[in-house]
Amino acid sequence: MGEIEELSEEELHGLDIGVRCGVAAILDILEARFNGSVA
């Protein structure tokens, strides 16, 4: 539990943004593949 408490608000915010960007990138790739297979 100590490791979690050492994270600052900035690090948690950066981690949240990183996760959101990663998910958005994956969704973009899946959408591109779906559109490509339909065309």
N, CA, C and O of each residue as an XYZ file, in Angstrom:
156
protein
N       0.830     -1.195      0.000
C       0.000      0.000      0.000
C       0.873      1.258      0.000
O       0.434      2.309     -0.466
N       2.096      1.166      0.513
C       2.957      2.329      0.598
C       3.269      2.911     -0.777
O       3.371      4.129     -0.929
N       3.420      2.042     -1.781
C       3.752      2.528     -3.118
C       2.650      3.425     -3.668
O       2.929      4.438     -4.309
N       1.413      3.055     -3.418
C       0.285      3.845     -3.922
C       0.268      5.221     -3.260
O       0.023      6.230     -3.922
N       0.527      5.259     -1.957
C       0.496      6.528     -1.226
C       1.595      7.477     -1.693
O       1.470      8.692     -1.537
N       2.677      6.932     -2.267
C       3.789      7.775     -2.702
C       3.477      8.497     -4.014
O       4.159      9.459     -4.367
N       2.462      8.044     -4.730
C       2.100      8.704     -5.979
C       1.500     10.072     -5.692
O       0.630     10.217     -4.833
N       1.974     11.062     -6.416
C       1.442     12.415     -6.223
C       0.207     12.602     -7.101
O      -0.087     11.777     -7.966
N      -0.506     13.695     -6.865
C      -1.704     13.973     -7.668
C      -1.332     14.111     -9.144
O      -2.077     13.673    -10.021
N      -0.173     14.724     -9.414
C       0.262     14.907    -10.802
C       0.506     13.566    -11.476
O       0.130     13.368    -12.631
N       1.138     12.643    -10.752
C       1.422     11.329    -11.326
C       0.135     10.565    -11.597
O       0.002      9.900    -12.624
N      -0.816     10.664    -10.665
C      -2.093      9.983    -10.869
C      -2.820     10.585    -12.064
O      -3.419      9.857    -12.855
N      -2.774     11.902    -12.204
C      -3.436     12.580    -13.322
C      -2.780     12.165    -14.639
O      -3.469     11.903    -15.625
N      -1.446     12.106    -14.649
C      -0.724     11.703    -15.852
C      -1.036     10.262    -16.216
O      -1.167      9.928    -17.394
N      -1.155      9.409    -15.206
C      -1.472      8.006    -15.445
C      -2.859      7.882    -16.050
O      -3.074      7.093    -16.970
N      -3.805      8.667    -15.531
C      -5.177      8.643    -16.035
C      -5.211      9.068    -17.497
O      -5.900      8.453    -18.311
N      -4.464     10.122    -17.832
C      -4.417     10.604    -19.217
C      -3.784      9.538    -20.115
O      -4.242      9.316    -21.236
N      -2.735      8.883    -19.621
C      -2.072      7.848    -20.408
C      -3.006      6.697    -20.723
O      -3.009      6.179    -21.840
N      -3.803      6.296    -19.735
C      -4.750      5.197    -19.934
C      -5.816      5.605    -20.953
O      -6.170      4.827    -21.839
N      -6.320      6.826    -20.820
C      -7.355      7.308    -21.746
C      -6.814      7.358    -23.169
O      -7.508      6.970    -24.109
N      -5.575      7.836    -23.335
C      -4.978      7.925    -24.670
C      -4.773      6.529    -25.251
O      -4.989      6.308    -26.442
N      -4.355      5.588    -24.399
C      -4.145      4.219    -24.858
C      -5.441      3.592    -25.331
O      -5.475      2.938    -26.373
N      -6.509      3.787    -24.568
C      -7.813      3.229    -24.942
C      -8.301      3.870    -26.237
O      -8.830      3.181    -27.109
N      -8.127      5.178    -26.368
C      -8.564      5.885    -27.572
C      -7.806      5.364    -28.796
O      -8.391      5.198    -29.866
N      -6.509      5.108    -28.639
C      -5.705      4.613    -29.752
C      -6.170      3.226    -30.181
O      -6.261      2.941    -31.375
N      -6.465      2.362    -29.205
C      -6.938      1.008    -29.510
C      -8.276      1.072    -30.237
O      -8.491      0.350    -31.211
N      -9.177      1.937    -29.766
C     -10.485      2.067    -30.411
C     -10.325      2.573    -31.840
O     -11.042      2.126    -32.736
N      -9.398      3.495    -32.066
C      -9.166      4.019    -33.415
C      -8.680      2.900    -34.336
O      -9.115      2.809    -35.484
N      -7.782      2.051    -33.838
C      -7.252      0.947    -34.642
C      -8.364     -0.036    -34.990
O      -8.482     -0.470    -36.136
N      -9.182     -0.387    -33.989
C     -10.274     -1.327    -34.235
C     -11.268     -0.745    -35.229
O     -11.760     -1.461    -36.102
N     -11.568      0.537    -35.110
C     -12.516      1.182    -36.023
C     -11.957      1.189    -37.442
O     -12.690      0.952    -38.403
N     -10.662      1.461    -37.574
C     -10.033      1.495    -38.893
C     -10.070      0.108    -39.533
O     -10.321     -0.012    -40.732
N      -9.825     -0.931    -38.753
C      -9.864     -2.298    -39.280
C     -11.282     -2.657    -39.703
O     -11.488     -3.278    -40.746
N     -12.261     -2.261    -38.887
C     -13.663     -2.563    -39.190
C     -14.083     -1.865    -40.479
O     -14.702     -2.479    -41.348
N     -13.748     -0.588    -40.604
C     -14.106      0.174    -41.802
C     -13.384     -0.380    -43.027
O     -13.944     -0.422    -44.122
N     -12.142     -0.803    -42.833
C     -11.370     -1.336    -43.949
C     -11.942     -2.650    -44.464
O     -11.927     -2.902    -45.669
N     -12.449     -3.493    -43.557
C     -12.987     -4.791    -43.966
C     -14.352     -4.636    -44.618
O     -14.752     -5.469    -45.430
N     -15.072     -3.567    -44.264
C     -16.406     -3.341    -44.827
C     -16.297     -2.751    -46.226
O     -17.062     -3.119    -47.118
N     -15.343     -1.832    -46.423
C     -15.222     -1.143    -47.705
C     -14.947     -2.129    -48.830
O     -14.814     -1.726    -49.986
